[in-house]
Amino acid sequence: MSHPLLERLTSIDPDERRAACLEAATDPDGPMLAGALSEILGDPVKAVGRAASDALVEMSSSAEGVHEPVREALHSSDPKRRWRAAFTAARMAPPEPRLLPALVDGLGSLDGDVRWASTRVIVEMGRLHGEVLPIMVGLVRRGESPVVRRMATFALREMAPGRPEAAHVLLEAVSDDDLHVRRAATTAMASLEKPPRPVVERLLEALREDPDAATRRLAALALGELGAADPGMLPEEAPDALADAGASEDLDLRRAVDRALSRLRDSER
């Protein structure tokens, strides 16, 4: 294949590669470059890989033959290219479970943008495909790294706030060995719909006794959110427990308690 942009797409200058990707997106013959752009999804420069993804997504709306090179890239031995192919495919069409392996890899990425993008796509996929939920539950329990377990917790918060299995695994996660996973699980509890009584009991326990100051603050906020959503959910002692916690010398905890109590008062009006 001969195309004027092909040489620029393989330039040693990343700015030139990125510019060529952007031009390919609007070139009438740009779809001829879909295979080359799918290779560039693995570019070591983030901005170039994103530009290639943008170009492929733009082309896919009006040209045939663009999806196939992206599907092939899902099987690449390069994890960066594999992840960008999954992300690109999810932008082209509603995400399907075949993208999940690359996205789960993304949950553990050192790049925060990749972690959160993976989480957002997994949440969207989970709302469309029921088989995603048990996979996320399993990752919260047995994810190979604390980062994966934490991001899976955030995914469950958005994907299935009303599912009992989500509430149960979050209760387990508040005892995780990793502090950041425990904090994420405490935060996620605030979004649960009609959670079982042990969730509220665990939040009250954390508010009173958790050695981590941030977890106490998160527990206070979660109690406020759950009580505001359903005033009958909290036990009678909850406002007093919040008030007691508000007497702390921890200014941030006092602010969290004030916010929680304000939410509870507003819900009673």
C-alpha positions as CSV (number, residue, x, y, z in Angstrom):
1,M,0.0,0.0,0.0
2,S,1.2,3.5,-0.8
3,H,-0.2,6.5,1.0
4,P,1.5,9.9,1.5
5,L,1.0,9.7,5.3
6,L,2.5,6.2,5.7
7,E,6.1,7.4,6.0
8,R,5.1,10.1,8.5
9,L,3.2,7.5,10.6
10,T,6.6,5.7,11.1
11,S,8.7,8.9,11.7
12,I,11.2,8.9,14.5
13,D,9.6,12.2,15.6
14,P,6.6,11.5,17.9
15,D,5.1,14.9,17.1
16,E,5.2,14.0,13.4
17,R,3.6,10.6,14.1
18,R,0.8,12.2,16.1
19,A,0.2,14.9,13.4
20,A,0.0,12.1,10.8
21,C,-2.6,10.2,12.9
22,L,-4.7,13.4,13.2
23,E,-4.6,14.0,9.4
24,A,-5.4,10.4,8.6
25,A,-8.7,10.8,10.5
26,T,-10.0,13.2,8.0
27,D,-8.2,12.0,4.8
28,P,-10.7,10.5,2.3
29,D,-8.3,7.6,1.8
30,G,-7.5,7.4,5.5
31,P,-9.2,4.0,6.0
32,M,-6.3,2.5,3.9
33,L,-4.2,3.3,6.9
34,A,-6.3,1.4,9.4
35,G,-3.7,-1.4,9.7
36,A,-0.9,1.0,10.2
37,L,-2.9,2.9,12.8
38,S,-3.7,-0.3,14.7
39,E,0.1,-0.9,14.9
40,I,0.6,2.6,16.3
41,L,-1.9,1.9,19.1
42,G,1.2,0.4,20.8
43,D,3.3,3.5,20.4
44,P,5.4,4.2,23.5
45,V,4.3,7.9,23.4
46,K,0.9,8.2,25.0
47,A,-0.2,11.1,22.9
48,V,0.6,9.2,19.7
49,G,-1.3,6.1,20.7
50,R,-4.3,8.2,21.7
51,A,-4.2,10.1,18.3
52,A,-4.2,6.7,16.5
53,S,-7.2,5.6,18.6
54,D,-9.0,8.9,17.8
55,A,-8.3,8.4,14.1
56,L,-9.6,4.9,14.1
57,V,-12.8,5.9,15.9
58,E,-13.4,8.7,13.6
59,M,-12.9,6.5,10.5
60,S,-15.2,3.8,11.9
61,S,-18.2,6.0,11.7
62,S,-18.1,6.3,8.0
63,A,-15.8,3.5,6.6
64,E,-15.8,-0.3,6.5
65,G,-12.8,-2.4,7.3
66,V,-11.6,-0.3,10.2
67,H,-12.9,-2.7,13.0
68,E,-10.9,-5.7,11.9
69,P,-7.4,-4.3,12.4
70,V,-8.5,-3.2,15.9
71,R,-9.9,-6.7,16.7
72,E,-6.6,-8.2,15.6
73,A,-4.7,-5.8,17.9
74,L,-6.6,-7.3,20.8
75,H,-4.4,-10.4,20.5
76,S,-1.1,-8.5,20.4
77,S,1.7,-9.6,22.6
78,D,2.2,-5.9,23.5
79,P,0.0,-5.1,26.5
80,K,0.0,-1.4,25.7
81,R,-1.3,-2.0,22.2
82,R,-3.7,-4.6,23.4
83,W,-5.2,-2.2,26.0
84,R,-5.5,0.7,23.5
85,A,-7.2,-1.7,21.0
86,A,-9.8,-2.6,23.7
87,F,-10.3,1.1,24.6
88,T,-10.7,2.0,20.9
89,A,-13.1,-0.9,20.2
90,A,-15.2,0.3,23.2
91,R,-15.4,3.8,21.7
92,M,-16.5,2.4,18.3
93,A,-19.4,0.3,19.6
94,P,-20.9,-0.8,23.0
95,P,-18.2,-2.8,24.8
96,E,-18.4,-6.5,24.6
97,P,-17.0,-9.1,27.1
98,R,-14.2,-10.1,24.6
99,L,-12.6,-6.8,25.6
100,L,-12.5,-7.7,29.3
101,P,-9.0,-9.3,29.5
102,A,-7.2,-6.3,28.2
103,L,-9.3,-4.0,30.4
104,V,-8.7,-6.0,33.5
105,D,-5.0,-5.7,32.7
106,G,-5.6,-1.9,32.6
107,L,-7.0,-1.9,36.1
108,G,-3.5,-2.6,37.4
109,S,-1.7,-0.1,35.2
110,L,0.8,2.4,36.6
111,D,-1.0,5.0,34.5
112,G,-3.9,6.5,36.4
113,D,-5.6,7.5,33.2
114,V,-5.5,3.9,32.0
115,R,-6.9,2.6,35.3
116,W,-9.9,5.0,35.3
117,A,-10.6,4.6,31.6
118,S,-10.6,0.8,32.1
119,T,-13.0,1.1,35.0
120,R,-15.4,3.3,33.1
121,V,-15.5,0.9,30.2
122,I,-16.0,-2.1,32.5
123,V,-18.9,-0.3,34.2
124,E,-20.5,0.3,30.9
125,M,-19.9,-3.3,29.8
126,G,-21.3,-4.6,33.1
127,R,-24.5,-2.7,32.6
128,L,-25.0,-4.5,29.3
129,H,-23.6,-7.9,30.1
130,G,-24.5,-9.7,33.4
131,E,-21.4,-12.0,33.2
132,V,-19.2,-9.1,34.1
133,L,-20.5,-8.7,37.6
134,P,-19.2,-12.0,39.0
135,I,-15.8,-11.3,37.4
136,M,-15.6,-8.0,39.3
137,V,-16.7,-9.6,42.5
138,G,-13.9,-12.1,42.1
139,L,-11.3,-9.4,41.4
140,V,-12.3,-7.5,44.6
141,R,-11.7,-10.8,46.5
142,R,-8.7,-12.2,44.7
143,G,-7.2,-9.5,42.5
144,E,-3.5,-10.1,42.1
145,S,-2.6,-6.6,43.3
146,P,-4.1,-4.1,45.7
147,V,-4.5,-1.7,42.8
148,V,-6.7,-4.2,40.8
149,R,-8.8,-4.9,43.9
150,R,-9.3,-1.2,44.6
151,M,-10.3,-0.4,41.0
152,A,-12.6,-3.4,40.9
153,T,-14.2,-2.0,44.0
154,F,-14.9,1.3,42.3
155,A,-16.3,-0.5,39.3
156,L,-18.8,-2.4,41.5
157,R,-19.8,0.9,43.2
158,E,-21.0,2.2,39.8
159,M,-22.1,-1.0,38.2
160,A,-24.2,-2.8,40.8
161,P,-25.1,-0.6,43.8
162,G,-28.4,-2.5,44.3
163,R,-27.0,-6.1,44.0
164,P,-26.6,-8.0,47.3
165,E,-23.4,-9.7,46.1
166,A,-21.8,-6.2,45.7
167,A,-22.7,-5.4,49.3
168,H,-21.3,-8.7,50.6
169,V,-18.0,-8.4,48.8
170,L,-17.6,-4.8,50.0
171,L,-18.1,-6.0,53.5
172,E,-15.2,-8.4,52.9
173,A,-13.1,-5.7,51.3
174,V,-13.2,-3.5,54.4
175,S,-10.9,-6.1,56.0
176,D,-8.5,-6.2,53.1
177,D,-4.8,-6.2,54.0
178,D,-4.3,-3.1,51.9
179,L,-5.3,0.3,53.4
180,H,-6.3,1.8,50.1
181,V,-8.6,-1.1,49.3
182,R,-10.3,-0.7,52.7
183,R,-10.8,3.0,52.1
184,A,-12.3,2.3,48.6
185,A,-14.7,-0.2,50.0
186,T,-15.8,2.2,52.7
187,T,-16.4,4.9,50.1
188,A,-18.3,2.4,47.9
189,M,-20.7,1.5,50.7
190,A,-22.1,5.0,50.5
191,S,-23.6,4.2,47.0
192,L,-25.3,0.9,48.0
193,E,-29.1,0.7,47.6
194,K,-30.8,-0.8,50.6
195,P,-27.7,-2.5,51.9
196,P,-28.0,-5.2,54.5
197,R,-27.7,-4.3,58.2
198,P,-24.1,-5.5,58.6
199,V,-23.0,-2.7,56.2
200,V,-24.3,0.0,58.5
201,E,-22.9,-1.8,61.6
202,R,-19.5,-1.9,59.9
203,L,-19.6,1.8,59.1
204,L,-20.5,2.6,62.7
205,E,-17.7,0.4,63.9
206,A,-15.2,2.1,61.6
207,L,-16.5,5.6,62.7
208,R,-15.8,4.7,66.3
209,E,-12.8,2.5,66.2
210,D,-10.8,2.4,62.9
211,P,-7.2,3.4,63.5
212,D,-7.1,5.1,60.1
213,A,-8.3,8.7,60.3
214,A,-9.3,8.8,56.6
215,T,-11.4,5.7,57.0
216,R,-13.3,7.3,59.9
217,R,-14.0,10.3,57.8
218,L,-15.2,8.1,54.9
219,A,-17.4,6.1,57.2
220,A,-19.1,9.3,58.5
221,L,-19.8,10.5,55.0
222,A,-21.1,7.1,54.0
223,L,-23.5,7.0,57.0
224,G,-24.8,10.4,56.0
225,E,-25.4,9.3,52.4
226,L,-27.1,6.1,53.3
227,G,-29.3,7.8,56.0
228,A,-30.3,10.6,53.5
229,A,-31.3,8.0,50.9
230,D,-33.4,6.0,53.4
231,P,-33.9,7.7,56.8
232,G,-35.1,4.4,58.3
233,M,-31.9,2.6,57.5
234,L,-29.7,3.9,60.3
235,P,-30.2,2.7,63.9
236,E,-31.2,5.2,66.5
237,E,-27.7,5.5,67.9
238,A,-26.2,6.6,64.6
239,P,-26.8,10.4,65.0
240,D,-25.2,10.2,68.5
241,A,-22.3,8.2,67.2
242,L,-21.7,10.9,64.6
243,A,-22.0,13.6,67.1
244,D,-19.5,11.9,69.4
245,A,-17.1,11.6,66.4
246,G,-17.6,15.2,65.7
247,A,-16.1,16.1,69.0
248,S,-12.7,14.9,67.7
249,E,-9.7,17.2,67.4
250,D,-9.4,16.0,63.8
251,L,-10.7,19.0,61.8
252,D,-11.3,16.9,58.7
253,L,-13.4,14.4,60.7
254,R,-15.4,17.2,62.2
255,R,-16.2,18.5,58.7
256,A,-17.2,15.1,57.5
257,V,-19.5,14.6,60.5
258,D,-21.0,18.1,60.0
259,R,-21.7,17.2,56.4
260,A,-23.2,13.8,57.3
261,L,-25.5,15.3,60.0
262,S,-26.5,18.0,57.6
263,R,-27.5,15.4,55.0
264,L,-29.5,13.6,57.7
265,R,-31.3,16.8,58.8
266,D,-32.1,17.7,55.2
267,S,-33.6,14.2,54.6
268,E,-36.1,14.8,57.5
269,R,-37.5,18.0,56.1
